[in-house]
Amino acid sequence: MPPKGAERFAAEAAKLGLSPQIRRFPEETRTAEDAARAIGCSVGQIVKSLVFVADGEAFLALTSGSNQADMDRMAEALGAQAVRRADPETARVATGFAIGGTPPFGHPRRLRTLVDRDLLDYQVVWAAAGAPDAVFPISPQDLVRVSGGAPAAFKKLL
């Protein structure tokens, strides 16, 4: 039986020299609001690992929990013609994880990644650790480093 998502994530993190302090919750933390409530942090500190497709290639948008990703702004940041949200199967194939538990790194292959600049305003952010009930803390600087992400301004302007 293959290892479960959180165990796979921990093994991938170890390959990068990290030992994330994974916290599990009895309730799922699929939404940013659920995760922030369970952790006791602001919604803005939650990292939403969202999968999109730009010009036919899946990429990851690490988005602050208090923001919505703007597909036009992401296309501009990537120099792409068009961006669309990935369907659940495309997201699972690209990342190896189900929506709601997708970590920001540790995927079968490195994905092009954008990091919401608003996440850089925090000392610590919290991201999914491979399962809907598992999260881990990380500094925004380490998040950018280990994800290989490029900080970008792609939040939807209201």
The 8 nearest C-alpha neighbors of each residue, nearest first, counted from 0:
[[1, 2, 3, 4, 7, 6, 5, 95],
 [2, 0, 3, 7, 4, 6, 5, 95],
 [3, 1, 7, 6, 0, 4, 5, 8],
 [2, 4, 6, 5, 7, 1, 130, 129],
 [3, 5, 129, 7, 130, 6, 8, 2],
 [4, 6, 129, 8, 7, 130, 128, 3],
 [5, 7, 9, 8, 3, 4, 2, 10],
 [8, 6, 4, 10, 5, 9, 2, 3],
 [7, 9, 5, 11, 6, 10, 129, 105],
 [10, 8, 12, 6, 11, 7, 5, 13],
 [9, 11, 13, 7, 8, 12, 6, 14],
 [12, 10, 105, 8, 14, 13, 9, 7],
 [11, 13, 9, 15, 17, 14, 10, 8],
 [12, 14, 16, 17, 10, 15, 11, 18],
 [15, 13, 11, 12, 16, 10, 17, 9],
 [16, 14, 12, 13, 17, 11, 145, 105],
 [15, 17, 13, 14, 12, 18, 11, 145],
 [18, 16, 13, 12, 15, 19, 14, 9],
 [19, 17, 13, 20, 12, 16, 9, 21],
 [20, 18, 21, 17, 135, 136, 9, 12],
 [19, 21, 135, 22, 18, 136, 134, 137],
 [20, 22, 135, 134, 19, 133, 23, 128],
 [23, 21, 134, 133, 135, 20, 24, 132],
 [24, 22, 133, 132, 21, 134, 25, 26],
 [23, 25, 132, 26, 133, 22, 27, 37],
 [24, 26, 27, 23, 132, 28, 133, 37],
 [27, 25, 24, 132, 28, 37, 131, 23],
 [28, 26, 132, 131, 29, 24, 25, 33],
 [27, 29, 34, 33, 132, 131, 30, 26],
 [30, 28, 99, 131, 27, 33, 31, 100],
 [31, 29, 33, 32, 28, 34, 99, 47],
 [30, 32, 34, 64, 33, 45, 42, 35],
 [31, 33, 35, 30, 34, 42, 36, 64],
 [34, 32, 28, 30, 36, 31, 35, 37],
 [33, 35, 28, 31, 37, 36, 32, 38],
 [36, 34, 40, 38, 32, 42, 37, 33],
 [35, 37, 39, 33, 34, 38, 32, 40],
 [36, 38, 34, 35, 39, 33, 24, 28],
 [39, 37, 35, 36, 40, 34, 125, 33],
 [38, 40, 36, 35, 37, 41, 34, 42],
 [41, 39, 35, 38, 42, 44, 36, 45],
 [40, 42, 43, 44, 35, 39, 45, 36],
 [41, 43, 64, 35, 44, 65, 45, 32],
 [42, 44, 65, 64, 63, 41, 45, 118],
 [45, 43, 124, 42, 41, 125, 63, 46],
 [44, 46, 64, 125, 43, 42, 63, 124],
 [47, 45, 126, 63, 62, 125, 64, 61],
 [46, 48, 62, 61, 49, 64, 63, 45],
 [49, 47, 61, 103, 101, 60, 46, 102],
 [50, 48, 60, 59, 47, 61, 51, 62],
 [51, 49, 59, 85, 90, 58, 60, 84],
 [50, 52, 84, 85, 58, 57, 83, 59],
 [51, 53, 57, 56, 83, 82, 55, 85],
 [54, 52, 82, 56, 55, 81, 79, 57],
 [53, 55, 56, 81, 79, 80, 52, 82],
 [54, 56, 53, 52, 57, 82, 81, 83],
 [57, 55, 52, 53, 54, 58, 51, 111],
 [58, 56, 52, 51, 53, 93, 50, 55],
 [59, 57, 111, 110, 51, 50, 112, 52],
 [58, 60, 112, 50, 49, 61, 111, 51],
 [59, 61, 113, 49, 62, 112, 48, 114],
 [62, 60, 114, 48, 47, 46, 115, 113],
 [61, 63, 47, 115, 46, 60, 64, 114],
 [64, 62, 46, 43, 66, 65, 118, 45],
 [63, 65, 45, 43, 31, 42, 66, 46],
 [64, 66, 43, 63, 42, 67, 31, 45],
 [67, 65, 63, 64, 154, 68, 62, 155],
 [66, 68, 155, 154, 69, 65, 62, 64],
 [67, 69, 154, 155, 153, 70, 66, 62],
 [68, 70, 155, 72, 154, 71, 153, 73],
 [69, 71, 73, 72, 82, 74, 68, 83],
 [72, 70, 74, 73, 69, 75, 82, 81],
 [71, 73, 153, 75, 69, 74, 70, 76],
 [74, 72, 76, 70, 75, 71, 153, 77],
 [75, 73, 79, 71, 77, 72, 76, 82],
 [74, 76, 72, 78, 73, 77, 71, 79],
 [77, 75, 73, 74, 78, 72, 151, 153],
 [78, 76, 74, 79, 75, 73, 53, 113],
 [77, 79, 75, 76, 74, 80, 73, 81],
 [80, 78, 74, 77, 81, 53, 54, 75],
 [79, 81, 54, 74, 78, 82, 53, 75],
 [80, 82, 79, 53, 54, 74, 83, 71],
 [83, 81, 53, 52, 70, 74, 51, 54],
 [82, 84, 52, 51, 85, 53, 70, 81],
 [83, 85, 51, 52, 86, 50, 82, 70],
 [86, 84, 51, 50, 52, 89, 90, 83],
 [85, 87, 89, 88, 90, 84, 51, 50],
 [88, 86, 90, 89, 91, 85, 98, 97],
 [89, 87, 91, 90, 86, 92, 85, 97],
 [90, 88, 92, 86, 91, 87, 85, 93],
 [91, 89, 87, 93, 88, 92, 50, 85],
 [90, 92, 95, 88, 96, 94, 97, 89],
 [91, 93, 89, 95, 90, 94, 88, 96],
 [94, 92, 90, 91, 95, 89, 57, 106],
 [95, 93, 106, 91, 96, 92, 90, 107],
 [94, 96, 91, 92, 106, 93, 107, 97],
 [97, 95, 91, 101, 94, 129, 100, 98],
 [96, 98, 91, 100, 101, 99, 95, 90],
 [97, 99, 100, 101, 96, 87, 90, 91],
 [100, 98, 29, 131, 101, 97, 130, 30],
 [99, 101, 130, 131, 129, 127, 98, 97],
 [102, 100, 96, 129, 98, 127, 99, 48],
 [101, 103, 127, 128, 129, 104, 100, 48],
 [102, 104, 48, 146, 101, 61, 126, 105],
 [105, 103, 146, 102, 106, 145, 109, 12],
 [106, 104, 11, 8, 12, 107, 102, 103],
 [105, 107, 94, 108, 104, 95, 109, 93],
 [108, 106, 95, 94, 105, 109, 93, 92],
 [109, 107, 106, 110, 94, 93, 105, 95],
 [110, 108, 106, 111, 107, 104, 105, 146],
 [111, 109, 58, 112, 108, 59, 57, 106],
 [110, 112, 58, 59, 109, 148, 113, 147],
 [113, 111, 148, 59, 60, 58, 110, 149],
 [112, 114, 60, 149, 148, 150, 61, 151],
 [115, 113, 150, 61, 149, 148, 151, 60],
 [114, 116, 62, 117, 151, 118, 150, 61],
 [117, 115, 118, 150, 119, 151, 152, 114],
 [116, 118, 119, 115, 120, 63, 43, 152],
 [119, 117, 116, 120, 63, 115, 121, 139],
 [118, 120, 117, 139, 116, 121, 140, 115],
 [121, 119, 118, 117, 122, 116, 139, 123],
 [122, 120, 123, 119, 118, 124, 44, 139],
 [121, 123, 138, 120, 124, 139, 119, 137],
 [124, 122, 138, 121, 137, 136, 139, 125],
 [123, 125, 44, 137, 136, 45, 138, 139],
 [124, 126, 136, 45, 135, 46, 44, 137],
 [127, 125, 46, 134, 135, 45, 102, 128],
 [126, 128, 134, 102, 100, 101, 129, 133],
 [127, 129, 134, 102, 133, 5, 130, 135],
 [128, 130, 5, 4, 100, 101, 102, 8],
 [129, 131, 100, 133, 4, 132, 5, 128],
 [130, 132, 100, 99, 27, 29, 28, 133],
 [131, 133, 27, 28, 24, 23, 130, 26],
 [134, 132, 23, 128, 130, 22, 131, 127],
 [135, 133, 127, 128, 126, 22, 21, 125],
 [134, 136, 21, 125, 126, 20, 22, 19],
 [137, 135, 125, 124, 123, 126, 20, 138],
 [138, 136, 124, 123, 125, 139, 142, 141],
 [137, 139, 123, 141, 140, 122, 124, 142],
 [138, 140, 142, 119, 141, 143, 118, 137],
 [139, 141, 143, 138, 142, 144, 119, 137],
 [142, 140, 144, 138, 143, 139, 145, 137],
 [143, 141, 139, 140, 144, 145, 146, 138],
 [142, 144, 148, 140, 141, 146, 147, 145],
 [143, 145, 141, 147, 142, 146, 140, 148],
 [146, 144, 147, 142, 143, 141, 104, 15],
 [147, 145, 148, 104, 143, 144, 142, 103],
 [148, 146, 144, 145, 143, 112, 149, 111],
 [149, 147, 112, 143, 146, 113, 114, 150],
 [148, 150, 113, 114, 151, 112, 147, 143],
 [151, 149, 114, 116, 113, 115, 148, 152],
 [152, 150, 116, 115, 114, 153, 113, 149],
 [153, 151, 116, 115, 154, 150, 72, 76],
 [154, 152, 72, 73, 69, 68, 151, 155],
 [155, 153, 68, 69, 67, 66, 152, 156],
 [154, 156, 69, 67, 68, 157, 153, 66],
 [155, 157, 154, 69, 67, 153, 66, 68],
 [156, 155, 154, 67, 66, 69, 68, 65]]
